[in-house]
Amino acid sequence: GGGGYIGSHMVHELVDAGEPVVVLDNLSTGFRFLIPATVPFVAGSTGDRELVAKTIQHYRVNAIIHFAASIVVPESVRDPLAYYGNNTMNTCALLAVAVDMGVQQFIFSSTAAVYGNPTQLPVREDAATAPISPYGTSKLMSEIMLHDASKAYGLRFVVLRYFNV
């Protein structure tokens, strides 16, 4: 997801910090021109286990920052299975390959939509999660997988929950 808005900004920050970066993106909502020309680019899906494994091996990936997701709430209500497929199942595939390949650091771009309609403002990180859309649910399911993968495989992770302001 390095060709999207948030992902491309992260790529630029990492490049500016001197970090080695490779971008995997299917460009369904991102753009190749947002990725610096010096950054290796792999066209494809996070759900393509073979492609992900080859990419991790070829570029010696030791950490993943996952920004590849569908994010339009009304669209998720109209087509929930597409959101579960892209946001949840592809994340599961990406996690499985990462664990198999020995990647032990994972940053996940989630959403404040996991809180649903919060009862208190400002919303605290430890507030109850109660998503009201397939988008929020798909992201929460991925967060749960990360917690479970951490316990089972020692995966170190952080979840970023953004608000759409």
C-alpha positions in Angstrom: 0.0 0.0 0.0 2.9 2.4 -0.6 1.2 4.1 -3.5 -1.7 5.5 -1.5 -1.9 8.8 0.4 -0.6 7.7 3.8 1.6 4.9 2.5 3.4 7.1 0.0 4.1 9.7 2.7 5.6 6.9 4.9 7.7 5.8 2.0 9.1 9.3 1.5 9.8 9.6 5.3 11.6 6.3 5.4 13.7 7.2 2.3 14.5 10.6 3.8 15.7 8.8 7.0 18.0 6.5 4.9 16.0 3.4 5.4 15.8 0.7 2.7 12.3 0.4 1.3 10.5 -1.8 -1.2 6.8 -1.1 -2.1 4.2 -3.8 -2.9 1.0 -2.3 -4.2 -1.7 -3.3 -6.6 -2.3 0.4 -7.4 -6.1 -0.2 -7.2 -6.4 3.1 -5.3 -2.7 4.2 -5.3 -0.4 5.7 -7.9 3.1 4.7 -9.0 4.1 8.4 -9.4 3.7 8.9 -5.6 6.5 6.4 -5.0 10.1 7.7 -5.4 11.8 6.4 -8.5 14.7 5.1 -6.4 12.4 2.8 -4.4 11.9 -0.8 -5.8 8.3 -1.3 -6.7 6.5 -4.7 -6.9 3.0 -4.7 -8.5 0.7 -7.1 -6.8 -1.5 -8.0 -3.9 -0.7 -8.6 -0.3 -2.9 -11.7 -0.7 -0.5 -13.2 -3.3 1.5 -15.4 -0.9 4.0 -16.5 -3.6 4.7 -12.9 -4.6 5.0 -11.7 -1.0 7.4 -14.5 -0.2 9.6 -13.8 -3.2 9.6 -10.1 -2.3 10.5 -10.7 1.3 13.3 -13.0 0.3 14.7 -10.9 -2.6 14.7 -7.7 -0.7 15.6 -9.2 2.7 12.6 -7.6 4.3 12.7 -7.6 8.1 9.7 -5.4 8.9 6.4 -4.8 7.2 4.3 -1.6 7.3 0.8 -2.5 6.0 -1.2 0.3 4.4 -3.0 -1.8 1.7 -6.7 -1.6 2.4 -10.0 -0.6 1.0 -11.3 2.4 3.1 -14.7 3.7 1.9 -17.3 3.0 4.6 -20.4 3.2 2.4 -18.8 1.0 -0.2 -18.1 -1.6 2.6 -21.7 -1.6 3.4 -22.7 -2.2 -0.2 -20.0 -4.9 -0.8 -18.9 -6.3 2.6 -17.3 -9.4 1.2 -14.9 -7.4 -0.9 -13.8 -5.6 2.3 -13.4 -8.8 4.2 -11.5 -10.2 1.3 -9.0 -7.3 0.9 -8.8 -6.0 4.4 -9.0 -9.2 6.4 -8.1 -12.2 4.3 -5.3 -10.5 2.5 -3.9 -9.4 5.8 -4.1 -13.0 7.0 -2.2 -14.1 4.0 0.4 -11.4 4.5 0.8 -12.3 8.1 1.2 -16.0 7.4 3.9 -15.4 4.9 5.7 -12.9 7.1 5.7 -15.4 10.0 6.9 -18.2 7.7 9.7 -16.0 6.3 10.8 -14.9 9.8 9.7 -11.3 9.6 9.2 -10.3 13.2 8.1 -6.6 13.0 4.8 -5.4 11.7 3.1 -2.0 11.7 -0.6 -2.1 10.8 -2.6 0.8 9.5 -6.0 0.4 11.1 -8.8 2.9 11.7 -10.7 4.6 14.5 -13.8 3.1 12.8 -13.1 0.1 15.1 -14.7 2.1 17.9 -18.0 2.6 16.1 -19.9 5.4 17.8 -17.8 6.0 20.9 -19.5 6.9 24.2 -16.8 9.3 25.4 -14.8 12.0 23.6 -12.0 12.2 23.2 -11.7 8.5 22.4 -9.0 6.7 24.4 -7.0 3.9 22.8 -8.4 1.5 25.4 -12.0 2.4 24.6 -14.3 -0.5 23.7 -14.3 -1.6 20.1 -17.7 -1.8 18.5 -17.5 -1.2 14.7 -20.7 -0.3 12.9 -19.5 -1.0 9.3 -17.9 -3.9 7.5 -14.9 -1.6 7.0 -14.4 -1.1 10.8 -15.0 -4.8 11.4 -12.6 -5.9 8.7 -9.9 -3.8 10.3 -10.7 -5.0 13.8 -10.5 -8.6 12.7 -7.0 -7.9 11.3 -6.0 -6.4 14.7 -7.2 -9.5 16.4 -5.1 -11.7 14.1 -2.1 -9.5 14.9 -2.6 -10.0 18.7 -3.0 -13.8 18.2 0.1 -14.0 15.9 2.1 -12.1 18.5 1.2 -14.6 21.2 1.7 -17.6 19.0 4.8 -16.6 17.0 6.4 -13.7 18.9 5.5 -11.2 16.2 6.1 -7.7 17.4 3.5 -5.3 16.1 1.9 -1.9 16.5 -1.5 -0.8 15.4 -2.2 2.8 14.2 -5.8 3.9 14.5 -6.5 7.0 12.5 -9.6 9.3 12.6 -10.9 10.6 9.4 -11.0 14.3 10.1 
